[in-house]
């Protein structure tokens, strides 16, 4: 019975560690995607302003 408790403790901590690593990975990736999104939005806005200025 004690060996099963040890087994599940090890499994639990492995899964917990993987969860923590993946959480950090996804969070960092999400911030990078947000930065990219805002950069693209700024570029599109500047491009639209240039296009509008050249038409008038």
HTML snippet that shows the backbone in 3Dmol.js (N, CA, C, O; Angstrom):
<script src="https://3Dmol.org/build/3Dmol-min.js"></script>
<div id="view" style="width:600px;height:400px;position:relative"></div>
<script>
const pdb = `
ATOM      1  N   UNK A   1       0.822  -1.188   0.000  1.00  0.00           N
ATOM      2  CA  UNK A   1       0.000   0.000   0.000  1.00  0.00           C
ATOM      3  C   UNK A   1       0.871   1.260   0.000  1.00  0.00           C
ATOM      4  O   UNK A   1       0.545   2.251  -0.653  1.00  0.00           O
ATOM      5  N   UNK A   2       1.967   1.207   0.730  1.00  0.00           N
ATOM      6  CA  UNK A   2       2.846   2.367   0.817  1.00  0.00           C
ATOM      7  C   UNK A   2       3.520   2.675  -0.512  1.00  0.00           C
ATOM      8  O   UNK A   2       3.784   3.837  -0.822  1.00  0.00           O
ATOM      9  N   UNK A   3       3.797   1.649  -1.291  1.00  0.00           N
ATOM     10  CA  UNK A   3       4.423   1.875  -2.597  1.00  0.00           C
ATOM     11  C   UNK A   3       3.466   2.598  -3.542  1.00  0.00           C
ATOM     12  O   UNK A   3       3.896   3.408  -4.363  1.00  0.00           O
ATOM     13  N   UNK A   4       2.160   2.302  -3.428  1.00  0.00           N
ATOM     14  CA  UNK A   4       1.177   3.002  -4.261  1.00  0.00           C
ATOM     15  C   UNK A   4       1.089   4.478  -3.886  1.00  0.00           C
ATOM     16  O   UNK A   4       0.946   5.337  -4.756  1.00  0.00           O
ATOM     17  N   UNK A   5       1.176   4.766  -2.602  1.00  0.00           N
ATOM     18  CA  UNK A   5       1.143   6.160  -2.156  1.00  0.00           C
ATOM     19  C   UNK A   5       2.354   6.915  -2.712  1.00  0.00           C
ATOM     20  O   UNK A   5       2.229   8.050  -3.171  1.00  0.00           O
ATOM     21  N   UNK A   6       3.511   6.282  -2.667  1.00  0.00           N
ATOM     22  CA  UNK A   6       4.706   6.899  -3.215  1.00  0.00           C
ATOM     23  C   UNK A   6       4.563   7.112  -4.722  1.00  0.00           C
ATOM     24  O   UNK A   6       4.902   8.174  -5.244  1.00  0.00           O
ATOM     25  N   UNK A   7       4.064   6.100  -5.404  1.00  0.00           N
ATOM     26  CA  UNK A   7       3.858   6.198  -6.854  1.00  0.00           C
ATOM     27  C   UNK A   7       2.974   7.391  -7.193  1.00  0.00           C
ATOM     28  O   UNK A   7       3.331   8.189  -8.059  1.00  0.00           O
ATOM     29  N   UNK A   8       1.826   7.532  -6.528  1.00  0.00           N
ATOM     30  CA  UNK A   8       0.895   8.615  -6.841  1.00  0.00           C
ATOM     31  C   UNK A   8       1.423   9.978  -6.409  1.00  0.00           C
ATOM     32  O   UNK A   8       1.094  10.992  -7.025  1.00  0.00           O
ATOM     33  N   UNK A   9       2.237  10.013  -5.357  1.00  0.00           N
ATOM     34  CA  UNK A   9       2.878  11.276  -4.980  1.00  0.00           C
ATOM     35  C   UNK A   9       3.831  11.729  -6.072  1.00  0.00           C
ATOM     36  O   UNK A   9       3.851  12.902  -6.444  1.00  0.00           O
ATOM     37  N   UNK A  10       4.621  10.791  -6.583  1.00  0.00           N
ATOM     38  CA  UNK A  10       5.570  11.119  -7.648  1.00  0.00           C
ATOM     39  C   UNK A  10       4.819  11.582  -8.889  1.00  0.00           C
ATOM     40  O   UNK A  10       5.172  12.599  -9.486  1.00  0.00           O
ATOM     41  N   UNK A  11       3.791  10.845  -9.278  1.00  0.00           N
ATOM     42  CA  UNK A  11       2.984  11.221 -10.443  1.00  0.00           C
ATOM     43  C   UNK A  11       2.368  12.605 -10.240  1.00  0.00           C
ATOM     44  O   UNK A  11       2.382  13.429 -11.154  1.00  0.00           O
ATOM     45  N   UNK A  12       1.829  12.863  -9.053  1.00  0.00           N
ATOM     46  CA  UNK A  12       1.208  14.146  -8.754  1.00  0.00           C
ATOM     47  C   UNK A  12       2.201  15.290  -8.924  1.00  0.00           C
ATOM     48  O   UNK A  12       1.876  16.303  -9.544  1.00  0.00           O
ATOM     49  N   UNK A  13       3.398  15.142  -8.385  1.00  0.00           N
ATOM     50  CA  UNK A  13       4.382  16.221  -8.468  1.00  0.00           C
ATOM     51  C   UNK A  13       4.927  16.388  -9.890  1.00  0.00           C
ATOM     52  O   UNK A  13       5.256  17.502 -10.298  1.00  0.00           O
ATOM     53  N   UNK A  14       5.023  15.314 -10.628  1.00  0.00           N
ATOM     54  CA  UNK A  14       5.430  15.428 -12.033  1.00  0.00           C
ATOM     55  C   UNK A  14       4.379  16.210 -12.820  1.00  0.00           C
ATOM     56  O   UNK A  14       4.715  17.115 -13.583  1.00  0.00           O
ATOM     57  N   UNK A  15       3.116  15.860 -12.632  1.00  0.00           N
ATOM     58  CA  UNK A  15       2.039  16.561 -13.327  1.00  0.00           C
ATOM     59  C   UNK A  15       1.977  18.014 -12.882  1.00  0.00           C
ATOM     60  O   UNK A  15       1.764  18.901 -13.709  1.00  0.00           O
ATOM     61  N   UNK A  16       2.155  18.272 -11.609  1.00  0.00           N
ATOM     62  CA  UNK A  16       2.158  19.636 -11.098  1.00  0.00           C
ATOM     63  C   UNK A  16       3.292  20.455 -11.717  1.00  0.00           C
ATOM     64  O   UNK A  16       3.092  21.609 -12.095  1.00  0.00           O
ATOM     65  N   UNK A  17       4.460  19.869 -11.819  1.00  0.00           N
ATOM     66  CA  UNK A  17       5.594  20.562 -12.432  1.00  0.00           C
ATOM     67  C   UNK A  17       5.334  20.832 -13.912  1.00  0.00           C
ATOM     68  O   UNK A  17       5.621  21.925 -14.401  1.00  0.00           O
ATOM     69  N   UNK A  18       4.799  19.853 -14.623  1.00  0.00           N
ATOM     70  CA  UNK A  18       4.470  20.055 -16.039  1.00  0.00           C
ATOM     71  C   UNK A  18       3.431  21.157 -16.212  1.00  0.00           C
ATOM     72  O   UNK A  18       3.535  21.973 -17.128  1.00  0.00           O
ATOM     73  N   UNK A  19       2.437  21.182 -15.342  1.00  0.00           N
ATOM     74  CA  UNK A  19       1.417  22.213 -15.390  1.00  0.00           C
ATOM     75  C   UNK A  19       2.042  23.598 -15.195  1.00  0.00           C
ATOM     76  O   UNK A  19       1.705  24.539 -15.913  1.00  0.00           O
ATOM     77  N   UNK A  20       2.945  23.720 -14.232  1.00  0.00           N
ATOM     78  CA  UNK A  20       3.593  25.008 -13.969  1.00  0.00           C
ATOM     79  C   UNK A  20       4.420  25.454 -15.167  1.00  0.00           C
ATOM     80  O   UNK A  20       4.373  26.620 -15.558  1.00  0.00           O
ATOM     81  N   UNK A  21       5.174  24.533 -15.746  1.00  0.00           N
ATOM     82  CA  UNK A  21       6.002  24.855 -16.911  1.00  0.00           C
ATOM     83  C   UNK A  21       5.129  25.277 -18.085  1.00  0.00           C
ATOM     84  O   UNK A  21       5.409  26.284 -18.735  1.00  0.00           O
ATOM     85  N   UNK A  22       4.080  24.520 -18.362  1.00  0.00           N
ATOM     86  CA  UNK A  22       3.203  24.851 -19.477  1.00  0.00           C
ATOM     87  C   UNK A  22       2.463  26.161 -19.243  1.00  0.00           C
ATOM     88  O   UNK A  22       2.224  26.911 -20.190  1.00  0.00           O
ATOM     89  N   UNK A  23       2.101  26.443 -18.014  1.00  0.00           N
ATOM     90  CA  UNK A  23       1.428  27.710 -17.706  1.00  0.00           C
ATOM     91  C   UNK A  23       2.331  28.892 -18.015  1.00  0.00           C
ATOM     92  O   UNK A  23       1.893  29.877 -18.610  1.00  0.00           O
ATOM     93  N   UNK A  24       3.588  28.795 -17.611  1.00  0.00           N
ATOM     94  CA  UNK A  24       4.540  29.868 -17.903  1.00  0.00           C
ATOM     95  C   UNK A  24       4.748  29.989 -19.409  1.00  0.00           C
ATOM     96  O   UNK A  24       4.774  31.099 -19.941  1.00  0.00           O
ATOM     97  N   UNK A  25       4.895  28.883 -20.087  1.00  0.00           N
ATOM     98  CA  UNK A  25       5.116  28.870 -21.533  1.00  0.00           C
ATOM     99  C   UNK A  25       3.949  29.532 -22.266  1.00  0.00           C
ATOM    100  O   UNK A  25       4.161  30.370 -23.143  1.00  0.00           O
ATOM    101  N   UNK A  26       2.736  29.163 -21.914  1.00  0.00           N
ATOM    102  CA  UNK A  26       1.550  29.723 -22.565  1.00  0.00           C
ATOM    103  C   UNK A  26       1.414  31.212 -22.243  1.00  0.00           C
ATOM    104  O   UNK A  26       1.037  32.000 -23.111  1.00  0.00           O
ATOM    105  N   UNK A  27       1.714  31.598 -21.022  1.00  0.00           N
ATOM    106  CA  UNK A  27       1.624  33.012 -20.643  1.00  0.00           C
ATOM    107  C   UNK A  27       2.622  33.850 -21.434  1.00  0.00           C
ATOM    108  O   UNK A  27       2.269  34.911 -21.948  1.00  0.00           O
ATOM    109  N   UNK A  28       3.848  33.388 -21.535  1.00  0.00           N
ATOM    110  CA  UNK A  28       4.869  34.119 -22.300  1.00  0.00           C
ATOM    111  C   UNK A  28       4.458  34.193 -23.767  1.00  0.00           C
ATOM    112  O   UNK A  28       4.561  35.252 -24.388  1.00  0.00           O
ATOM    113  N   UNK A  29       4.001  33.091 -24.317  1.00  0.00           N
ATOM    114  CA  UNK A  29       3.548  33.087 -25.710  1.00  0.00           C
ATOM    115  C   UNK A  29       2.376  34.030 -25.930  1.00  0.00           C
ATOM    116  O   UNK A  29       2.303  34.698 -26.962  1.00  0.00           O
ATOM    117  N   UNK A  30       1.468  34.088 -24.979  1.00  0.00           N
ATOM    118  CA  UNK A  30       0.323  34.984 -25.085  1.00  0.00           C
ATOM    119  C   UNK A  30       0.751  36.442 -25.092  1.00  0.00           C
ATOM    120  O   UNK A  30       0.225  37.236 -25.871  1.00  0.00           O
ATOM    121  N   UNK A  31       1.700  36.806 -24.231  1.00  0.00           N
ATOM    122  CA  UNK A  31       2.192  38.181 -24.219  1.00  0.00           C
ATOM    123  C   UNK A  31       2.900  38.525 -25.524  1.00  0.00           C
ATOM    124  O   UNK A  31       2.764  39.640 -26.029  1.00  0.00           O
ATOM    125  N   UNK A  32       3.646  37.583 -26.065  1.00  0.00           N
ATOM    126  CA  UNK A  32       4.311  37.832 -27.359  1.00  0.00           C
ATOM    127  C   UNK A  32       3.273  38.035 -28.460  1.00  0.00           C
ATOM    128  O   UNK A  32       3.422  38.919 -29.303  1.00  0.00           O
ATOM    129  N   UNK A  33       2.231  37.223 -28.452  1.00  0.00           N
ATOM    130  CA  UNK A  33       1.180  37.374 -29.448  1.00  0.00           C
ATOM    131  C   UNK A  33       0.462  38.714 -29.301  1.00  0.00           C
ATOM    132  O   UNK A  33       0.109  39.341 -30.300  1.00  0.00           O
ATOM    133  N   UNK A  34       0.247  39.152 -28.075  1.00  0.00           N
ATOM    134  CA  UNK A  34      -0.389  40.457 -27.859  1.00  0.00           C
ATOM    135  C   UNK A  34       0.501  41.590 -28.373  1.00  0.00           C
ATOM    136  O   UNK A  34       0.010  42.538 -28.986  1.00  0.00           O
ATOM    137  N   UNK A  35       1.799  41.492 -28.125  1.00  0.00           N
ATOM    138  CA  UNK A  35       2.720  42.507 -28.649  1.00  0.00           C
ATOM    139  C   UNK A  35       2.667  42.542 -30.166  1.00  0.00           C
ATOM    140  O   UNK A  35       2.626  43.620 -30.760  1.00  0.00           O
ATOM    141  N   UNK A  36       2.666  41.382 -30.797  1.00  0.00           N
ATOM    142  CA  UNK A  36       2.594  41.298 -32.253  1.00  0.00           C
ATOM    143  C   UNK A  36       1.283  41.903 -32.754  1.00  0.00           C
ATOM    144  O   UNK A  36       1.270  42.647 -33.734  1.00  0.00           O
ATOM    145  N   UNK A  37       0.185  41.581 -32.077  1.00  0.00           N
ATOM    146  CA  UNK A  37      -1.123  42.105 -32.456  1.00  0.00           C
ATOM    147  C   UNK A  37      -1.135  43.630 -32.410  1.00  0.00           C
ATOM    148  O   UNK A  37      -1.595  44.272 -33.354  1.00  0.00           O
ATOM    149  N   UNK A  38      -0.637  44.211 -31.328  1.00  0.00           N
ATOM    150  CA  UNK A  38      -0.652  45.657 -31.201  1.00  0.00           C
ATOM    151  C   UNK A  38       0.288  46.329 -32.200  1.00  0.00           C
ATOM    152  O   UNK A  38      -0.010  47.416 -32.696  1.00  0.00           O
ATOM    153  N   UNK A  39       1.426  45.685 -32.500  1.00  0.00           N
ATOM    154  CA  UNK A  39       2.323  46.234 -33.528  1.00  0.00           C
ATOM    155  C   UNK A  39       1.643  46.238 -34.887  1.00  0.00           C
ATOM    156  O   UNK A  39       1.714  47.225 -35.620  1.00  0.00           O
ATOM    157  N   UNK A  40       0.979  45.129 -35.228  1.00  0.00           N
ATOM    158  CA  UNK A  40       0.287  45.046 -36.513  1.00  0.00           C
ATOM    159  C   UNK A  40      -0.854  46.060 -36.587  1.00  0.00           C
ATOM    160  O   UNK A  40      -1.073  46.675 -37.630  1.00  0.00           O
ATOM    161  N   UNK A  41      -1.574  46.233 -35.491  1.00  0.00           N
ATOM    162  CA  UNK A  41      -2.660  47.202 -35.474  1.00  0.00           C
ATOM    163  C   UNK A  41      -2.113  48.613 -35.693  1.00  0.00           C
ATOM    164  O   UNK A  41      -2.710  49.401 -36.428  1.00  0.00           O
ATOM    165  N   UNK A  42      -0.997  48.931 -35.070  1.00  0.00           N
ATOM    166  CA  UNK A  42      -0.381  50.244 -35.251  1.00  0.00           C
ATOM    167  C   UNK A  42       0.044  50.440 -36.705  1.00  0.00           C
ATOM    168  O   UNK A  42      -0.194  51.499 -37.287  1.00  0.00           O
ATOM    169  N   UNK A  43       0.675  49.416 -37.293  1.00  0.00           N
ATOM    170  CA  UNK A  43       1.105  49.504 -38.693  1.00  0.00           C
ATOM    171  C   UNK A  43      -0.094  49.699 -39.610  1.00  0.00           C
ATOM    172  O   UNK A  43      -0.051  50.524 -40.523  1.00  0.00           O
ATOM    173  N   UNK A  44      -1.154  48.952 -39.375  1.00  0.00           N
ATOM    174  CA  UNK A  44      -2.354  49.069 -40.201  1.00  0.00           C
ATOM    175  C   UNK A  44      -2.975  50.457 -40.063  1.00  0.00           C
ATOM    176  O   UNK A  44      -3.442  51.038 -41.043  1.00  0.00           O
ATOM    177  N   UNK A  45      -2.977  50.976 -38.855  1.00  0.00           N
ATOM    178  CA  UNK A  45      -3.543  52.299 -38.627  1.00  0.00           C
ATOM    179  C   UNK A  45      -2.709  53.363 -39.346  1.00  0.00           C
ATOM    180  O   UNK A  45      -3.264  54.276 -39.958  1.00  0.00           O
ATOM    181  N   UNK A  46      -1.385  53.248 -39.275  1.00  0.00           N
ATOM    182  CA  UNK A  46      -0.519  54.204 -39.958  1.00  0.00           C
ATOM    183  C   UNK A  46      -0.683  54.096 -41.474  1.00  0.00           C
ATOM    184  O   UNK A  46      -0.708  55.103 -42.182  1.00  0.00           O
ATOM    185  N   UNK A  47      -0.792  52.878 -41.951  1.00  0.00           N
ATOM    186  CA  UNK A  47      -0.970  52.657 -43.387  1.00  0.00           C
ATOM    187  C   UNK A  47      -2.293  53.248 -43.868  1.00  0.00           C
ATOM    188  O   UNK A  47      -2.351  53.860 -44.934  1.00  0.00           O
ATOM    189  N   UNK A  48      -3.345  53.067 -43.088  1.00  0.00           N
ATOM    190  CA  UNK A  48      -4.650  53.609 -43.450  1.00  0.00           C
ATOM    191  C   UNK A  48      -4.620  55.137 -43.428  1.00  0.00           C
ATOM    192  O   UNK A  48      -5.238  55.785 -44.273  1.00  0.00           O
ATOM    193  N   UNK A  49      -3.904  55.709 -42.464  1.00  0.00           N
ATOM    194  CA  UNK A  49      -3.797  57.164 -42.391  1.00  0.00           C
ATOM    195  C   UNK A  49      -3.028  57.708 -43.592  1.00  0.00           C
ATOM    196  O   UNK A  49      -3.406  58.739 -44.149  1.00  0.00           O
ATOM    197  N   UNK A  50      -1.959  57.032 -43.997  1.00  0.00           N
ATOM    198  CA  UNK A  50      -1.199  57.452 -45.173  1.00  0.00           C
ATOM    199  C   UNK A  50      -2.050  57.359 -46.427  1.00  0.00           C
ATOM    200  O   UNK A  50      -2.018  58.251 -47.275  1.00  0.00           O
ATOM    201  N   UNK A  51      -2.806  56.286 -46.542  1.00  0.00           N
ATOM    202  CA  UNK A  51      -3.662  56.069 -47.716  1.00  0.00           C
ATOM    203  C   UNK A  51      -4.734  57.158 -47.787  1.00  0.00           C
ATOM    204  O   UNK A  51      -5.027  57.690 -48.858  1.00  0.00           O
ATOM    205  N   UNK A  52      -5.307  57.474 -46.638  1.00  0.00           N
ATOM    206  CA  UNK A  52      -6.352  58.488 -46.582  1.00  0.00           C
ATOM    207  C   UNK A  52      -5.763  59.871 -46.902  1.00  0.00           C
ATOM    208  O   UNK A  52      -6.405  60.676 -47.577  1.00  0.00           O
ATOM    209  N   UNK A  53      -4.548  60.144 -46.420  1.00  0.00           N
ATOM    210  CA  UNK A  53      -3.907  61.440 -46.682  1.00  0.00           C
ATOM    211  C   UNK A  53      -3.545  61.588 -48.156  1.00  0.00           C
ATOM    212  O   UNK A  53      -3.602  62.691 -48.700  1.00  0.00           O
ATOM    213  N   UNK A  54      -3.179  60.501 -48.798  1.00  0.00           N
ATOM    214  CA  UNK A  54      -2.802  60.581 -50.210  1.00  0.00           C
ATOM    215  C   UNK A  54      -4.015  60.724 -51.115  1.00  0.00           C
ATOM    216  O   UNK A  54      -3.892  61.206 -52.241  1.00  0.00           O
ATOM    217  N   UNK A  55      -5.174  60.315 -50.644  1.00  0.00           N
ATOM    218  CA  UNK A  55      -6.403  60.415 -51.443  1.00  0.00           C
ATOM    219  C   UNK A  55      -6.987  61.825 -51.401  1.00  0.00           C
ATOM    220  O   UNK A  55      -7.729  62.219 -52.301  1.00  0.00           O
ATOM    221  N   UNK A  56      -6.654  62.582 -50.361  1.00  0.00           N
ATOM    222  CA  UNK A  56      -7.236  63.932 -50.267  1.00  0.00           C
ATOM    223  C   UNK A  56      -6.321  64.989 -50.790  1.00  0.00           C
ATOM    224  O   UNK A  56      -6.671  66.169 -50.777  1.00  0.00           O
TER     225      UNK A  56
END
`;
const viewer = $3Dmol.createViewer("view");
viewer.addModel(pdb, "pdb");
viewer.setStyle({}, {cartoon: {color: "spectrum"}});
viewer.zoomTo();
viewer.render();
</script>
